[in-house]
């Protein structure tokens, strides 16, 4: 399975319609979660109609299983597509997403911040601002998860100048917010040191 899924991923990198078709067929014919999510992960990085169809089909099939739906959220958050941040913002309004549910927060916002280096570290800083705003929202009722999400900023000093400046601004916006929890304040100030 692992070899087949890796080969499909490499083929799909060419972006040829026939290769995308193979991945879509693999998704449709999957008899296990490994193959189904592997194909979905490959399609997540391609702006093609097969991507939208696969995500819609996966949602219809698994919407009753909240743990499986965490994977659905995470795969979209980890997409390399330029529209990923907009997709993540839209998914925060999805009926199955809740800021009150730590698993959903980790699956969507955590996956974006920690597993999507390309789109979290956008040069315009929009990824940093989005995560910082969600951290502040979350801090009001779950300071531990909010503080954990800030871990995505740990490497800010190693970034090139533009991204470093944007990340630092986001960190300062969190540190300077009124009434933040002790947990969050401790993490953000240590990160800024």
PyMOL CGO cylinders between C-alpha atoms (Angstrom):
from pymol import cmd
from pymol.cgo import CYLINDER

trace = [
    CYLINDER, 0.00, 0.00, 0.00, 2.65, 2.51, 1.00, 0.3, 1, 1, 1, 1, 1, 1,
    CYLINDER, 2.65, 2.51, 1.00, 4.63, 1.96, -2.20, 0.3, 1, 1, 1, 1, 1, 1,
    CYLINDER, 4.63, 1.96, -2.20, 1.53, 2.25, -4.39, 0.3, 1, 1, 1, 1, 1, 1,
    CYLINDER, 1.53, 2.25, -4.39, 0.37, 5.42, -2.66, 0.3, 1, 1, 1, 1, 1, 1,
    CYLINDER, 0.37, 5.42, -2.66, 3.85, 6.96, -2.89, 0.3, 1, 1, 1, 1, 1, 1,
    CYLINDER, 3.85, 6.96, -2.89, 4.02, 6.13, -6.60, 0.3, 1, 1, 1, 1, 1, 1,
    CYLINDER, 4.02, 6.13, -6.60, 0.61, 7.71, -7.16, 0.3, 1, 1, 1, 1, 1, 1,
    CYLINDER, 0.61, 7.71, -7.16, 1.75, 10.84, -5.36, 0.3, 1, 1, 1, 1, 1, 1,
    CYLINDER, 1.75, 10.84, -5.36, 4.85, 11.08, -7.54, 0.3, 1, 1, 1, 1, 1, 1,
    CYLINDER, 4.85, 11.08, -7.54, 2.83, 10.58, -10.71, 0.3, 1, 1, 1, 1, 1, 1,
    CYLINDER, 2.83, 10.58, -10.71, 0.33, 13.23, -9.67, 0.3, 1, 1, 1, 1, 1, 1,
    CYLINDER, 0.33, 13.23, -9.67, 3.14, 15.76, -9.22, 0.3, 1, 1, 1, 1, 1, 1,
    CYLINDER, 3.14, 15.76, -9.22, 3.31, 16.02, -13.00, 0.3, 1, 1, 1, 1, 1, 1,
    CYLINDER, 3.31, 16.02, -13.00, -0.25, 17.37, -12.93, 0.3, 1, 1, 1, 1, 1, 1,
    CYLINDER, -0.25, 17.37, -12.93, -1.24, 15.41, -16.03, 0.3, 1, 1, 1, 1, 1, 1,
    CYLINDER, -1.24, 15.41, -16.03, -5.00, 14.75, -16.28, 0.3, 1, 1, 1, 1, 1, 1,
    CYLINDER, -5.00, 14.75, -16.28, -4.39, 11.01, -16.74, 0.3, 1, 1, 1, 1, 1, 1,
    CYLINDER, -4.39, 11.01, -16.74, -2.35, 10.88, -13.52, 0.3, 1, 1, 1, 1, 1, 1,
    CYLINDER, -2.35, 10.88, -13.52, -4.96, 12.85, -11.58, 0.3, 1, 1, 1, 1, 1, 1,
    CYLINDER, -4.96, 12.85, -11.58, -7.53, 10.42, -13.00, 0.3, 1, 1, 1, 1, 1, 1,
    CYLINDER, -7.53, 10.42, -13.00, -5.54, 7.49, -11.61, 0.3, 1, 1, 1, 1, 1, 1,
    CYLINDER, -5.54, 7.49, -11.61, -5.54, 9.08, -8.16, 0.3, 1, 1, 1, 1, 1, 1,
    CYLINDER, -5.54, 9.08, -8.16, -9.28, 9.81, -8.37, 0.3, 1, 1, 1, 1, 1, 1,
    CYLINDER, -9.28, 9.81, -8.37, -9.94, 6.20, -9.41, 0.3, 1, 1, 1, 1, 1, 1,
    CYLINDER, -9.94, 6.20, -9.41, -7.77, 4.97, -6.54, 0.3, 1, 1, 1, 1, 1, 1,
    CYLINDER, -7.77, 4.97, -6.54, -9.82, 7.11, -4.15, 0.3, 1, 1, 1, 1, 1, 1,
    CYLINDER, -9.82, 7.11, -4.15, -13.13, 5.80, -5.52, 0.3, 1, 1, 1, 1, 1, 1,
    CYLINDER, -13.13, 5.80, -5.52, -12.02, 2.16, -5.42, 0.3, 1, 1, 1, 1, 1, 1,
    CYLINDER, -12.02, 2.16, -5.42, -10.37, 2.34, -1.97, 0.3, 1, 1, 1, 1, 1, 1,
    CYLINDER, -10.37, 2.34, -1.97, -11.35, -0.51, 0.33, 0.3, 1, 1, 1, 1, 1, 1,
    CYLINDER, -11.35, -0.51, 0.33, -9.54, 0.82, 3.38, 0.3, 1, 1, 1, 1, 1, 1,
    CYLINDER, -9.54, 0.82, 3.38, -8.93, 4.12, 5.13, 0.3, 1, 1, 1, 1, 1, 1,
    CYLINDER, -8.93, 4.12, 5.13, -5.20, 4.11, 4.32, 0.3, 1, 1, 1, 1, 1, 1,
    CYLINDER, -5.20, 4.11, 4.32, -5.79, 4.15, 0.56, 0.3, 1, 1, 1, 1, 1, 1,
    CYLINDER, -5.79, 4.15, 0.56, -8.75, 6.50, 0.79, 0.3, 1, 1, 1, 1, 1, 1,
    CYLINDER, -8.75, 6.50, 0.79, -6.93, 9.16, 2.81, 0.3, 1, 1, 1, 1, 1, 1,
    CYLINDER, -6.93, 9.16, 2.81, -3.70, 8.74, 0.82, 0.3, 1, 1, 1, 1, 1, 1,
    CYLINDER, -3.70, 8.74, 0.82, -5.56, 9.50, -2.42, 0.3, 1, 1, 1, 1, 1, 1,
    CYLINDER, -5.56, 9.50, -2.42, -7.39, 12.38, -0.76, 0.3, 1, 1, 1, 1, 1, 1,
    CYLINDER, -7.39, 12.38, -0.76, -4.08, 13.81, 0.50, 0.3, 1, 1, 1, 1, 1, 1,
    CYLINDER, -4.08, 13.81, 0.50, -2.66, 13.70, -3.03, 0.3, 1, 1, 1, 1, 1, 1,
    CYLINDER, -2.66, 13.70, -3.03, -5.74, 15.35, -4.52, 0.3, 1, 1, 1, 1, 1, 1,
    CYLINDER, -5.74, 15.35, -4.52, -5.63, 18.03, -1.80, 0.3, 1, 1, 1, 1, 1, 1,
    CYLINDER, -5.63, 18.03, -1.80, -2.60, 19.59, -3.50, 0.3, 1, 1, 1, 1, 1, 1,
    CYLINDER, -2.60, 19.59, -3.50, -4.20, 19.87, -6.94, 0.3, 1, 1, 1, 1, 1, 1,
    CYLINDER, -4.20, 19.87, -6.94, -6.72, 22.49, -8.01, 0.3, 1, 1, 1, 1, 1, 1,
    CYLINDER, -6.72, 22.49, -8.01, -8.81, 20.12, -10.12, 0.3, 1, 1, 1, 1, 1, 1,
    CYLINDER, -8.81, 20.12, -10.12, -12.51, 19.13, -10.13, 0.3, 1, 1, 1, 1, 1, 1,
    CYLINDER, -12.51, 19.13, -10.13, -11.55, 15.65, -8.88, 0.3, 1, 1, 1, 1, 1, 1,
    CYLINDER, -11.55, 15.65, -8.88, -10.31, 17.26, -5.67, 0.3, 1, 1, 1, 1, 1, 1,
    CYLINDER, -10.31, 17.26, -5.67, -13.65, 18.90, -4.88, 0.3, 1, 1, 1, 1, 1, 1,
    CYLINDER, -13.65, 18.90, -4.88, -15.58, 15.75, -5.74, 0.3, 1, 1, 1, 1, 1, 1,
    CYLINDER, -15.58, 15.75, -5.74, -13.37, 13.56, -3.54, 0.3, 1, 1, 1, 1, 1, 1,
    CYLINDER, -13.37, 13.56, -3.54, -13.60, 15.88, -0.53, 0.3, 1, 1, 1, 1, 1, 1,
    CYLINDER, -13.60, 15.88, -0.53, -17.38, 16.13, -0.93, 0.3, 1, 1, 1, 1, 1, 1,
    CYLINDER, -17.38, 16.13, -0.93, -17.71, 12.36, -1.23, 0.3, 1, 1, 1, 1, 1, 1,
    CYLINDER, -17.71, 12.36, -1.23, -15.48, 11.77, 1.81, 0.3, 1, 1, 1, 1, 1, 1,
    CYLINDER, -15.48, 11.77, 1.81, -17.55, 14.24, 3.83, 0.3, 1, 1, 1, 1, 1, 1,
    CYLINDER, -17.55, 14.24, 3.83, -20.83, 12.58, 2.86, 0.3, 1, 1, 1, 1, 1, 1,
    CYLINDER, -20.83, 12.58, 2.86, -19.48, 9.14, 3.66, 0.3, 1, 1, 1, 1, 1, 1,
    CYLINDER, -19.48, 9.14, 3.66, -17.82, 9.95, 7.00, 0.3, 1, 1, 1, 1, 1, 1,
    CYLINDER, -17.82, 9.95, 7.00, -19.74, 12.92, 8.44, 0.3, 1, 1, 1, 1, 1, 1,
    CYLINDER, -19.74, 12.92, 8.44, -21.17, 10.70, 11.17, 0.3, 1, 1, 1, 1, 1, 1,
    CYLINDER, -21.17, 10.70, 11.17, -17.68, 9.72, 12.39, 0.3, 1, 1, 1, 1, 1, 1,
    CYLINDER, -17.68, 9.72, 12.39, -16.21, 12.79, 14.03, 0.3, 1, 1, 1, 1, 1, 1,
    CYLINDER, -16.21, 12.79, 14.03, -12.73, 11.33, 14.43, 0.3, 1, 1, 1, 1, 1, 1,
    CYLINDER, -12.73, 11.33, 14.43, -12.50, 10.48, 10.73, 0.3, 1, 1, 1, 1, 1, 1,
    CYLINDER, -12.50, 10.48, 10.73, -13.74, 13.97, 9.92, 0.3, 1, 1, 1, 1, 1, 1,
    CYLINDER, -13.74, 13.97, 9.92, -10.72, 15.33, 11.81, 0.3, 1, 1, 1, 1, 1, 1,
    CYLINDER, -10.72, 15.33, 11.81, -8.64, 13.84, 8.99, 0.3, 1, 1, 1, 1, 1, 1,
    CYLINDER, -8.64, 13.84, 8.99, -10.88, 15.59, 6.44, 0.3, 1, 1, 1, 1, 1, 1,
    CYLINDER, -10.88, 15.59, 6.44, -10.25, 18.94, 8.14, 0.3, 1, 1, 1, 1, 1, 1,
    CYLINDER, -10.25, 18.94, 8.14, -6.50, 18.30, 8.49, 0.3, 1, 1, 1, 1, 1, 1,
    CYLINDER, -6.50, 18.30, 8.49, -5.94, 17.27, 4.87, 0.3, 1, 1, 1, 1, 1, 1,
    CYLINDER, -5.94, 17.27, 4.87, -7.49, 20.51, 3.66, 0.3, 1, 1, 1, 1, 1, 1,
    CYLINDER, -7.49, 20.51, 3.66, -5.45, 22.53, 6.16, 0.3, 1, 1, 1, 1, 1, 1,
    CYLINDER, -5.45, 22.53, 6.16, -2.22, 20.91, 4.94, 0.3, 1, 1, 1, 1, 1, 1,
    CYLINDER, -2.22, 20.91, 4.94, -2.86, 21.55, 1.24, 0.3, 1, 1, 1, 1, 1, 1,
    CYLINDER, -2.86, 21.55, 1.24, -0.14, 23.35, -0.69, 0.3, 1, 1, 1, 1, 1, 1,
    CYLINDER, -0.14, 23.35, -0.69, -2.68, 25.27, -2.78, 0.3, 1, 1, 1, 1, 1, 1,
    CYLINDER, -2.68, 25.27, -2.78, -2.49, 29.09, -2.59, 0.3, 1, 1, 1, 1, 1, 1,
    CYLINDER, -2.49, 29.09, -2.59, -6.14, 29.19, -1.48, 0.3, 1, 1, 1, 1, 1, 1,
    CYLINDER, -6.14, 29.19, -1.48, -5.52, 27.07, 1.62, 0.3, 1, 1, 1, 1, 1, 1,
    CYLINDER, -5.52, 27.07, 1.62, -5.77, 29.88, 4.16, 0.3, 1, 1, 1, 1, 1, 1,
    CYLINDER, -5.77, 29.88, 4.16, -9.12, 30.97, 2.70, 0.3, 1, 1, 1, 1, 1, 1,
    CYLINDER, -9.12, 30.97, 2.70, -10.26, 27.34, 2.81, 0.3, 1, 1, 1, 1, 1, 1,
    CYLINDER, -10.26, 27.34, 2.81, -9.23, 27.01, 6.47, 0.3, 1, 1, 1, 1, 1, 1,
    CYLINDER, -9.23, 27.01, 6.47, -11.02, 30.25, 7.34, 0.3, 1, 1, 1, 1, 1, 1,
    CYLINDER, -11.02, 30.25, 7.34, -14.15, 28.96, 5.62, 0.3, 1, 1, 1, 1, 1, 1,
    CYLINDER, -14.15, 28.96, 5.62, -13.91, 25.60, 7.38, 0.3, 1, 1, 1, 1, 1, 1,
    CYLINDER, -13.91, 25.60, 7.38, -14.01, 27.34, 10.79, 0.3, 1, 1, 1, 1, 1, 1,
    CYLINDER, -14.01, 27.34, 10.79, -17.68, 27.97, 9.89, 0.3, 1, 1, 1, 1, 1, 1,
    CYLINDER, -17.68, 27.97, 9.89, -18.38, 24.33, 8.98, 0.3, 1, 1, 1, 1, 1, 1,
    CYLINDER, -18.38, 24.33, 8.98, -21.18, 22.74, 11.07, 0.3, 1, 1, 1, 1, 1, 1,
    CYLINDER, -21.18, 22.74, 11.07, -18.84, 19.97, 12.27, 0.3, 1, 1, 1, 1, 1, 1,
    CYLINDER, -18.84, 19.97, 12.27, -16.13, 22.40, 13.38, 0.3, 1, 1, 1, 1, 1, 1,
    CYLINDER, -16.13, 22.40, 13.38, -16.16, 23.94, 16.84, 0.3, 1, 1, 1, 1, 1, 1,
    CYLINDER, -16.16, 23.94, 16.84, -13.58, 26.06, 18.61, 0.3, 1, 1, 1, 1, 1, 1,
    CYLINDER, -13.58, 26.06, 18.61, -14.88, 24.39, 21.78, 0.3, 1, 1, 1, 1, 1, 1,
    CYLINDER, -14.88, 24.39, 21.78, -13.66, 20.99, 20.55, 0.3, 1, 1, 1, 1, 1, 1,
    CYLINDER, -13.66, 20.99, 20.55, -9.88, 20.59, 21.01, 0.3, 1, 1, 1, 1, 1, 1,
    CYLINDER, -9.88, 20.59, 21.01, -9.68, 17.77, 18.44, 0.3, 1, 1, 1, 1, 1, 1,
    CYLINDER, -9.68, 17.77, 18.44, -11.26, 19.95, 15.79, 0.3, 1, 1, 1, 1, 1, 1,
    CYLINDER, -11.26, 19.95, 15.79, -8.98, 22.87, 16.64, 0.3, 1, 1, 1, 1, 1, 1,
    CYLINDER, -8.98, 22.87, 16.64, -5.90, 20.68, 16.42, 0.3, 1, 1, 1, 1, 1, 1,
    CYLINDER, -5.90, 20.68, 16.42, -7.13, 19.07, 13.18, 0.3, 1, 1, 1, 1, 1, 1,
    CYLINDER, -7.13, 19.07, 13.18, -7.81, 22.34, 11.38, 0.3, 1, 1, 1, 1, 1, 1,
    CYLINDER, -7.81, 22.34, 11.38, -5.89, 25.23, 12.91, 0.3, 1, 1, 1, 1, 1, 1,
    CYLINDER, -5.89, 25.23, 12.91, -3.14, 23.10, 14.44, 0.3, 1, 1, 1, 1, 1, 1,
    CYLINDER, -3.14, 23.10, 14.44, -2.53, 21.24, 11.18, 0.3, 1, 1, 1, 1, 1, 1,
    CYLINDER, -2.53, 21.24, 11.18, -2.38, 24.51, 9.26, 0.3, 1, 1, 1, 1, 1, 1,
    CYLINDER, -2.38, 24.51, 9.26, 0.06, 26.13, 11.71, 0.3, 1, 1, 1, 1, 1, 1,
    CYLINDER, 0.06, 26.13, 11.71, 2.28, 23.12, 12.39, 0.3, 1, 1, 1, 1, 1, 1,
    CYLINDER, 2.28, 23.12, 12.39, 2.10, 20.96, 9.27, 0.3, 1, 1, 1, 1, 1, 1,
    CYLINDER, 2.10, 20.96, 9.27, 1.69, 23.48, 6.45, 0.3, 1, 1, 1, 1, 1, 1,
    CYLINDER, 1.69, 23.48, 6.45, 5.01, 25.29, 6.37, 0.3, 1, 1, 1, 1, 1, 1,
    CYLINDER, 5.01, 25.29, 6.37, 4.36, 26.74, 2.92, 0.3, 1, 1, 1, 1, 1, 1,
    CYLINDER, 4.36, 26.74, 2.92, 1.02, 28.41, 3.65, 0.3, 1, 1, 1, 1, 1, 1,
    CYLINDER, 1.02, 28.41, 3.65, 1.45, 29.22, 7.35, 0.3, 1, 1, 1, 1, 1, 1,
    CYLINDER, 1.45, 29.22, 7.35, 4.66, 31.08, 6.54, 0.3, 1, 1, 1, 1, 1, 1,
    CYLINDER, 4.66, 31.08, 6.54, 3.18, 33.19, 3.75, 0.3, 1, 1, 1, 1, 1, 1,
    CYLINDER, 3.18, 33.19, 3.75, 5.36, 36.26, 3.08, 0.3, 1, 1, 1, 1, 1, 1,
    CYLINDER, 5.36, 36.26, 3.08, 2.38, 38.59, 3.66, 0.3, 1, 1, 1, 1, 1, 1,
    CYLINDER, 2.38, 38.59, 3.66, 1.97, 37.31, 7.24, 0.3, 1, 1, 1, 1, 1, 1,
    CYLINDER, 1.97, 37.31, 7.24, -1.71, 36.38, 6.77, 0.3, 1, 1, 1, 1, 1, 1,
    CYLINDER, -1.71, 36.38, 6.77, -1.10, 32.87, 8.12, 0.3, 1, 1, 1, 1, 1, 1,
    CYLINDER, -1.10, 32.87, 8.12, 0.49, 34.27, 11.28, 0.3, 1, 1, 1, 1, 1, 1,
    CYLINDER, 0.49, 34.27, 11.28, -2.31, 36.80, 11.80, 0.3, 1, 1, 1, 1, 1, 1,
    CYLINDER, -2.31, 36.80, 11.80, -4.98, 34.14, 11.32, 0.3, 1, 1, 1, 1, 1, 1,
    CYLINDER, -4.98, 34.14, 11.32, -3.44, 31.76, 13.86, 0.3, 1, 1, 1, 1, 1, 1,
    CYLINDER, -3.44, 31.76, 13.86, -2.77, 34.59, 16.34, 0.3, 1, 1, 1, 1, 1, 1,
    CYLINDER, -2.77, 34.59, 16.34, -6.42, 35.69, 16.14, 0.3, 1, 1, 1, 1, 1, 1,
    CYLINDER, -6.42, 35.69, 16.14, -7.64, 32.12, 16.65, 0.3, 1, 1, 1, 1, 1, 1,
    CYLINDER, -7.64, 32.12, 16.65, -5.25, 31.66, 19.58, 0.3, 1, 1, 1, 1, 1, 1,
    CYLINDER, -5.25, 31.66, 19.58, -6.70, 34.74, 21.28, 0.3, 1, 1, 1, 1, 1, 1,
    CYLINDER, -6.70, 34.74, 21.28, -10.25, 33.51, 20.64, 0.3, 1, 1, 1, 1, 1, 1,
    CYLINDER, -10.25, 33.51, 20.64, -9.39, 30.08, 22.02, 0.3, 1, 1, 1, 1, 1, 1,
    CYLINDER, -9.39, 30.08, 22.02, -7.54, 31.46, 25.04, 0.3, 1, 1, 1, 1, 1, 1,
    CYLINDER, -7.54, 31.46, 25.04, -10.80, 32.69, 26.56, 0.3, 1, 1, 1, 1, 1, 1,
    CYLINDER, -10.80, 32.69, 26.56, -11.97, 29.12, 27.24, 0.3, 1, 1, 1, 1, 1, 1,
    CYLINDER, -11.97, 29.12, 27.24, -9.03, 26.76, 26.58, 0.3, 1, 1, 1, 1, 1, 1,
    CYLINDER, -9.03, 26.76, 26.58, -5.73, 28.42, 27.44, 0.3, 1, 1, 1, 1, 1, 1,
    CYLINDER, -5.73, 28.42, 27.44, -3.75, 25.17, 27.28, 0.3, 1, 1, 1, 1, 1, 1,
    CYLINDER, -3.75, 25.17, 27.28, -4.64, 24.49, 23.65, 0.3, 1, 1, 1, 1, 1, 1,
    CYLINDER, -4.64, 24.49, 23.65, -4.12, 28.17, 22.81, 0.3, 1, 1, 1, 1, 1, 1,
    CYLINDER, -4.12, 28.17, 22.81, -0.64, 28.06, 24.32, 0.3, 1, 1, 1, 1, 1, 1,
    CYLINDER, -0.64, 28.06, 24.32, 0.15, 24.84, 22.45, 0.3, 1, 1, 1, 1, 1, 1,
    CYLINDER, 0.15, 24.84, 22.45, -0.82, 26.38, 19.12, 0.3, 1, 1, 1, 1, 1, 1,
    CYLINDER, -0.82, 26.38, 19.12, 1.74, 29.13, 19.70, 0.3, 1, 1, 1, 1, 1, 1,
    CYLINDER, 1.74, 29.13, 19.70, 4.42, 26.45, 19.36, 0.3, 1, 1, 1, 1, 1, 1,
    CYLINDER, 4.42, 26.45, 19.36, 4.16, 26.94, 15.60, 0.3, 1, 1, 1, 1, 1, 1,
    CYLINDER, 4.16, 26.94, 15.60, 5.91, 30.28, 16.08, 0.3, 1, 1, 1, 1, 1, 1,
    CYLINDER, 5.91, 30.28, 16.08, 8.98, 28.85, 17.82, 0.3, 1, 1, 1, 1, 1, 1,
    CYLINDER, 8.98, 28.85, 17.82, 11.14, 29.10, 14.71, 0.3, 1, 1, 1, 1, 1, 1,
    CYLINDER, 11.14, 29.10, 14.71, 10.33, 32.74, 13.96, 0.3, 1, 1, 1, 1, 1, 1,
    CYLINDER, 10.33, 32.74, 13.96, 13.92, 33.92, 14.56, 0.3, 1, 1, 1, 1, 1, 1,
    CYLINDER, 13.92, 33.92, 14.56, 15.24, 31.53, 11.88, 0.3, 1, 1, 1, 1, 1, 1,
    CYLINDER, 15.24, 31.53, 11.88, 12.96, 32.91, 9.16, 0.3, 1, 1, 1, 1, 1, 1,
    CYLINDER, 12.96, 32.91, 9.16, 14.13, 35.33, 6.50, 0.3, 1, 1, 1, 1, 1, 1,
    CYLINDER, 14.13, 35.33, 6.50, 13.64, 39.03, 7.31, 0.3, 1, 1, 1, 1, 1, 1,
    CYLINDER, 13.64, 39.03, 7.31, 10.15, 39.59, 5.84, 0.3, 1, 1, 1, 1, 1, 1,
    CYLINDER, 10.15, 39.59, 5.84, 8.60, 36.53, 7.45, 0.3, 1, 1, 1, 1, 1, 1,
    CYLINDER, 8.60, 36.53, 7.45, 10.49, 37.10, 10.70, 0.3, 1, 1, 1, 1, 1, 1,
    CYLINDER, 10.49, 37.10, 10.70, 9.06, 40.63, 10.92, 0.3, 1, 1, 1, 1, 1, 1,
    CYLINDER, 9.06, 40.63, 10.92, 5.51, 39.39, 10.20, 0.3, 1, 1, 1, 1, 1, 1,
    CYLINDER, 5.51, 39.39, 10.20, 5.77, 36.55, 12.74, 0.3, 1, 1, 1, 1, 1, 1,
    CYLINDER, 5.77, 36.55, 12.74, 7.12, 38.90, 15.39, 0.3, 1, 1, 1, 1, 1, 1,
    CYLINDER, 7.12, 38.90, 15.39, 4.22, 41.30, 14.83, 0.3, 1, 1, 1, 1, 1, 1,
    CYLINDER, 4.22, 41.30, 14.83, 1.75, 38.45, 15.29, 0.3, 1, 1, 1, 1, 1, 1,
    CYLINDER, 1.75, 38.45, 15.29, 3.52, 37.33, 18.47, 0.3, 1, 1, 1, 1, 1, 1,
    CYLINDER, 3.52, 37.33, 18.47, 3.48, 40.88, 19.83, 0.3, 1, 1, 1, 1, 1, 1,
    CYLINDER, 3.48, 40.88, 19.83, -0.23, 41.21, 19.05, 0.3, 1, 1, 1, 1, 1, 1,
    CYLINDER, -0.23, 41.21, 19.05, -0.89, 38.14, 21.20, 0.3, 1, 1, 1, 1, 1, 1,
    CYLINDER, -0.89, 38.14, 21.20, 1.48, 39.24, 23.98, 0.3, 1, 1, 1, 1, 1, 1,
    CYLINDER, 1.48, 39.24, 23.98, -0.11, 42.69, 24.09, 0.3, 1, 1, 1, 1, 1, 1,
    CYLINDER, -0.11, 42.69, 24.09, -3.72, 41.51, 24.14, 0.3, 1, 1, 1, 1, 1, 1,
    CYLINDER, -3.72, 41.51, 24.14, -5.64, 42.38, 27.29, 0.3, 1, 1, 1, 1, 1, 1,
    CYLINDER, -5.64, 42.38, 27.29, -6.60, 39.64, 29.70, 0.3, 1, 1, 1, 1, 1, 1,
    CYLINDER, -6.60, 39.64, 29.70, -4.75, 36.72, 28.14, 0.3, 1, 1, 1, 1, 1, 1,
    CYLINDER, -4.75, 36.72, 28.14, -4.23, 33.65, 30.28, 0.3, 1, 1, 1, 1, 1, 1,
    CYLINDER, -4.23, 33.65, 30.28, -1.08, 33.00, 32.26, 0.3, 1, 1, 1, 1, 1, 1,
    CYLINDER, -1.08, 33.00, 32.26, -0.38, 29.91, 30.12, 0.3, 1, 1, 1, 1, 1, 1,
    CYLINDER, -0.38, 29.91, 30.12, -0.51, 31.85, 26.87, 0.3, 1, 1, 1, 1, 1, 1,
    CYLINDER, -0.51, 31.85, 26.87, 1.38, 34.84, 28.26, 0.3, 1, 1, 1, 1, 1, 1,
    CYLINDER, 1.38, 34.84, 28.26, 4.19, 32.60, 29.47, 0.3, 1, 1, 1, 1, 1, 1,
    CYLINDER, 4.19, 32.60, 29.47, 4.57, 30.83, 26.10, 0.3, 1, 1, 1, 1, 1, 1,
    CYLINDER, 4.57, 30.83, 26.10, 4.36, 33.94, 23.96, 0.3, 1, 1, 1, 1, 1, 1,
    CYLINDER, 4.36, 33.94, 23.96, 6.79, 35.98, 26.05, 0.3, 1, 1, 1, 1, 1, 1,
    CYLINDER, 6.79, 35.98, 26.05, 9.30, 33.11, 26.13, 0.3, 1, 1, 1, 1, 1, 1,
    CYLINDER, 9.30, 33.11, 26.13, 8.96, 32.76, 22.37, 0.3, 1, 1, 1, 1, 1, 1,
    CYLINDER, 8.96, 32.76, 22.37, 9.65, 36.48, 21.95, 0.3, 1, 1, 1, 1, 1, 1,
    CYLINDER, 9.65, 36.48, 21.95, 12.75, 36.42, 24.19, 0.3, 1, 1, 1, 1, 1, 1,
]
cmd.load_cgo(trace, "trace")
